[in-house]
Amino acid sequence: MELGVATFADVVVDAATGAGVSPAQRLRNLVEEAVLADELGLDVFGLGEHHRPDFAVSSPAVALAALAERTTRIRLTSAVTVLSSDDPVRVFQDFATLDLLSGGRAEIMAGRGSFIESFPLFGYALEDYDELFAEKLDLLLALRAAERVTWSGRHRAPLRDIGVYPRPLQDPLPVWVAVGGTPSSVVRAATLGLPLTVAIIGGAPAAFVPLVDLYRDAAREAGRDPRELPVAINSHTYVAASSRQAADEFFPPYAAMMTRIGRERGWGPMTRQAFEALRSPGGALLVGSPEEVVEKLLAQHELFGHQRFVAQTAVGSLPHAQAMRSIELYGTEVAPVVREEVRRRTTPAAGAPVP
């Protein structure tokens, strides 16, 4: 199983302590996180796109290009590209350029986004939310399929036998679809034969099993082999030497972030009781000792049989040193155990028929 790290590059100031970093410092920290993940042998580094004052990255491809020059093997992906409010031609060109710079390590994770700031910023109507994503994903896939493209839609000027350059090293350039729980998006990804990323931010992972089952069933109905369509899970993760240390260090920045976002969406504040429930064996948070995080990752694999897990670690005002230590423990004490156990579970016994 592939194991990676993702971040939104938060620049929030801790209201209690006044601690925080500037966007410039946060981007420098971001480079250090990616370099460490690469050195540890982790498989993928993802970077979110936001258009808000509390996040440092509005253009993942630009930041990922900087990471490409400081890393050697780790795959570099958006997490996510808000395709509904972007131009697929520019998205393709940006990530094709990233692919060339990185020696074939670029990926696009396309999603509709969890915030809406980009829609008025780029002149799109929220009532076209789903139609925009479907149409722009169609164009993005057409761009990666052929050098010269003829295409038309409702929300963008048509293309008539126009070449789009540069072309990436990878053929095709990987495109994943990221979802938070919308069944129609899951069916769309399966029908198109695109890998799926499921963000499990709250609740119980077991509640998402029907969504992954739907994805694989829809793939079969579309005449595709689900075994050839990878599934990734993305969850908040924090690893420390002990369970209590992990909880005590991660709770303040996590609770502040979730409470701040919750005010915008009508949620109640994040309490320590709710946090402890989320990090219990059946909850969405992977926050604990290396042994606890291994156990939860393997429990998730029992549920989903997924091929990739991406840990969102550096959240809110979490100090950089703590984020780096968490990535280090994840890479040195969690990843090797999980990979070996998943390999053991998925390797047929000698003499057993191959499914």
SULTA-V395993 format. One line per field, one symbol per residue. ss: DSSP state (h for helix, s for strand, l for the rest). phi: phi as a letter, one per 20 degrees, with the letter a starting at -180 (. if undefined). Layout:
BEGIN
ss: ???
phi: ???
END
This chain:
BEGIN
ss: lssssssllsllllllllllllhhhhhhhhhhhhhhhhhllllsssslllllllsllllhhhhhhhhhllllllssssllsshhhllhhhhhhhhhhhhhhhlllsssssslllllhhhhhllllhhhhhhhhhhhhhhhhhhhhllsssslllllllsssssllllllllllsssssslllhhhhhhhhhhllssssslllllhhhhhhhhhhhhhhhhhllllhhhllssssssssslllhhhhhhhhhhhhhhhhhhhhhhhllllllhhhhhhhlllllllssslhhhhhhhhhhhhhhhlllssssslllllllhhhhhhhhhhhhhhhhhhhhhhhhhhhlllllllll
phi: .fcbccbelfcfefffdmfrcfgffffffgffffffgfffnfebcdcfdbccfeceddcgffffffffedcccffccfbceefgddegffgffffffgfffemndebddebenecdgffffdndeffegffgfffffgfgffffebfdcdbbbedbffdcldeccfefffceffcdddcdqegffffffffemdfdddedebmdggfeggffffgffffffendegfedfdcdcbfbbdcfcffffffeeggffffffffffffdnefffefffffffefgeeeedcrfgfffgfffffffffdledbcceededlegggfffffffffffedegffffffffffdeffgnefef
END
